[in-house]
């Protein structure tokens, strides 16, 4: 076969490059740039009419690229490694393409590559890009066969539109796997998880406050609690080294945890993976049968999970959280390193009236002694940072206040720990869910009271900046207002943002989160059976295919209406002649058709065909203004013309 001209192959190269474009966000830049350079070199070679490079040059170059890929990623398998190798192979395959068959193989690889970005991102934007890539690849397939580029795009859009109902039916009906089809292991050390860190030190939470990235979404079954009561519990930090708080795991001893009082609130949470950490409204209702619950009433999932999670939970908002702490565990929560003598002395002074008096007087001091809530406080010394914050700067964010209060409580002989999570959220009326963002990250303190065995939640930030609980950090921090990140945006922008969030939430709920449980619930609601079985799937497939064929029938009917009578009748005559194996070329005229058909037809059949052909010639070529009624009559006689198959 001869080489394919440039006008037929440039759409293929553009469509393949379009399919690979999202990988710039997920793979090493040099790798995607190398694949793009290979496509560009191939375009230049075809444009100048040059032959592809020899195989003896391509194979060493491919081996070198594979070695560099392994050095960069540390693996050639899994998600990053597999997609990288596929991208390199596609680039080198494009470089060696010469015949029509090679270009068809490249399009097939491009279709497979178009789905690869879904391994990294399953957002609505990724789905839209996938649809555009498939449209471009389908149009390139038509252009490769010689169709004009603009016409091929229209044909591709029509074909994909007609296939869309069938795709939706198969998506809904086919049995769901236990995990998503794109679940693959990530390269070691390359899984970037956004969210809270593993330690608390000045600046750690404030860095999250500057981010507007969504953390999770919550849907309440009944009326939600007030925003000021939405404390989302994620981590416990119980070890202080003088400058930062860290989680040390469960203490050596473990007392029984009890929860009583408060209002029970049920909700569902959807979130991206965060090292197995699951947020829960403070405090989640304890359940011995719930394998997700850990010490401190924390919820935990699979730390290796890399897909969007959705889980149900229930909490007692405003309930009393009690725990029996043995002497060893009390000592664990009172442990402090040396340093900060002024804070220690002040803590003992505030605790002279008892533990509850200590909490009350500490909050009053934060409220009335000139403490300020800011994202840009002065730097603190590593050795006596608590003293410097309490008695010198008095400026800080929630981590400063939580760290200082927890230190003082321990210095006063009270077991204390820091809880890190989120506070508040933004209600989206379009999707009827609460969106919690990184800017809602927060830290507070839990102090154990010996007289009641209760863990008391104390939020020192509420004493300094009450608006933080009611309106969120964006409305309470002057630095954010100065940067234009706070304040209410215009109504149109707010509505646009809420609609986009609602669309993303619905996509995660009904597309990405369409699992086996949701499919079984849908089958039950449609009356297809109590479970997803072979019989229920076959019934649903039968009904679904019947519905999916309706657009095809409509297209076929409209095609018949739009086609002129003479062209439609001529097409019917050619279809009948094919039953007798009469070879008629696309450029053959009526006389050539009669000469080809005469040896294969009986005399009566030939006379009938000849009469129809002669009338066709008269109406098409001789009559200057043939009436439409005569054309319709000729079409009816053409439809009645039948040849038996031999």
C-alpha positions, 0 to 999 in steps of 0.5 A, a space after each residue: 500500500 502507498 503512503 497516506 497523504 498529509 491531509 488525511 493524517 494530520 487530524 489523527 495526530 491532532 486527535 491523539 495529542 488532544 487525548 493525551 493533553 490531561 496527562 500533563 497534570 499527572 505525569 512527569 513533564 519531560 515524559 509528556 513533552 517527549 511524546 508530544 515531540 514525537 507526534 510533532 516530528 511525525 507531522 513534519 515528516 509526513 508534511 515534507 513527504 519523508 519516510 519514517 525513521 528506520 527501526 534500528 533507530 527507534 528501538 534503542 530510543 524506545 529502550 532509553 525512554 523506558 529506562 528514563 521512565 523507570 528512573 523517574 517513577 521507580 516503576 513501570 507498572 501500576 497507574 503512573 508506570 503503565 500510563 507512561 509506557 502506553 504514552 511512550 509506545 503511542 508516540 513511537 508508533 506514530 513515528 513509524 506509521 506509514 500505511 493506512 493500516 498503521 494509522 488505524 492502529 494508532 487511532 485504536 491506541 488513541 481511543 484507549 489512551 483517551 480513557 487513561 486520565 480517568 485513572 487520575 481524575 474522575 471529575 465532570 471536567 475529565 468526563 467532558 474532555 473524554 467526550 471531546 477526545 472521542 469526538 476528535 478520534 472518531 472524526 479523525 477515523 472518518 478523515 483518514 478514510 478520505 472524508 472532508 474534515 468538517 463533514 467527518 466531525 458532523 458524522 462523528 457527532 451524529 454517530 456518538 449521539 446515536 450511541 449515547 443511549 446504548 452507553 447509558 443503558 449498559 452503564 446502568 445495567 451491567 453488574 458493578 465490580 467491587 471497586 472501579 474499573 480504573 482502580 490501580 496501584 500508584 507509583 511509590 511516593 507519588 500519591 499526593 493526598 490533600 488534606 490535614 497534615 500529621 502534626 500541628 505547629 504554627 502555620 500548618 492549618 493556616 496554610 490550608 485556610 488559604 486553599 479553597 480546595 473542597 475537602 468533603 461534602 455532607 448530606 444530612 437526613 434531617 435538619 442539620 445542626 447550626 453551623 457553629 456546632 459543626 465540628 468535624 473530628 479527624 485527628 487526635 494530637 497528644 504528644 508535644 515536643 516543645 514546638 509541634 504536636 503529633 499523634 502517637 497512636 493509642 495510649 498504653 492503656 485504654 479506658 471505656 468510652 461512653 457517649 450520652 445526651 445530645 441530639 442524634 444526627 445521621 448524615 452521609 459524607 463523600 470525600 477524596 482519599 485522605 490516608 484512611 482518615 474519615 471526618 465525623 461530626 463531633 462526636 460520632 456515636 460509638 458502635 462496637 460493631 463498626 470496624 471504622 471506629 478507633 480510640 478517641 471516637 475517630 473513624 478510619 477506613 482503608 489507608 490504601 484506598 484511592 477512589 472517592 469514598 461515600 459512607 454513612 455515619 451518626 453523631 450525637 451533637 452536644 452529647 457528653 463524651 466520657 472516658 475512664 482514664 487510668 492513672 497511667 493514661 492520665 499521666 500520658 495526657 499530662 506529659 510536657 517537655 521542659 520550657 515555658 516557665 511563665 505559661 506553667 506558672 499562669 496555668 497553676 494560678 488559673 487552676 487554683 479554683 478547679 478544672 472548670 474554673 481554669 477553663 472559664 478563666 483561660 477563655 476570659 483571658 483570651 477574650 479580654 487581654 488583647 489577643 488577636 486572630 490573624 494569619 500573619 503573626 510574628 515568628 515564635 522561638 522554638 524553645 519558649 514559643 508558648 510563653 512568647 505567644 501568651 505574653 508578647 505577640 498575642 497574635 495567631 491562628 487556631 493552632 496557636 490558641 489550641 497549642 497554648 491552651 492544651 499546654 496550659 491545661 497539662 501544666 495545671 495537671 489536667 489531661 488534655 489533647 488537641 483535636 484537628 479537623 474542620 469547623 463549619 461548611 457552606 450550604 449549597 441550596 442547588 444540590 442540598 448538601 454542605 461543602 466543607 473546604 480546606 479553608 474550614 480546617 480548624 483545631 480545638 482542645 479536649 480537656 478531661 475532667 476528673 469529677 465527671 470523667 468527661 472530655 470537655 471540648 474547649 475552642 479557644 478560637 471562639 473566645 478571640 474570633 466569634 465570627 470564625 464559628 458563625 461565618 467561617 475563616 474567610 469572613 473573620 480573618 483580615 488577611 483574607 479580606 485584604 487578599 480578596 479571598 473573603 467577603 461575599 462575591 457577586 450574586 451571579 458568581 456565587 450562583 455559578 460556583 454553587 451550580 458547579 459544586 452541585 454538578 460535581 457533587 451529583 457526578 460523584 454521587 450518581 456516576 463515580 459512586 454508582 456502586 453495587 449497592 446503588 445498582 441493587 436499589 435501582 433494580 428494586 425500584 424499577 421492579 426488576 428483582 430484589 437482587 442483581 442476578 442473571 435474570 434481572 440483568 437480562 430483563 433490564 438489558 432487553 428493556 434498555 435495548 428497546 429504549 436505546 433503539 428508539 433514537 436509531 429508528 427516529 434517525 432512520 425515519 428522518 433519513 427517509 423523509 429527507 431523502 428525495 424520492 428519486 435517490 431513495 428509489 434508486 437506492 432500493 433498486 441497487 439493494 434488490 440487485 445485490 440479492 442476485 449478486 449483481 456487481 454495480 460500481 458507484 460510478 455506473 449509470 443506468 445503462 451500465 446497470 441494465 447490462 450488468 443485470 440482464 445475465 442474472 435476471 429472468 426475462 420478466 424480471 428484466 423487463 420490469 427493471 428496464 421499465 423502472 430504469 427508463 422512467 428513472 432516466 426520463 424523470 431525472 435527465 429528460 424532464 425539465 420540471 418533473 412533478 413531485 407526484 410522478 416521482 412519488 409514484 415511481 418510488 412506490 413502484 420501485 418499492 414493489 419491485 422484488 427479486 427472489 434471492 438465489 
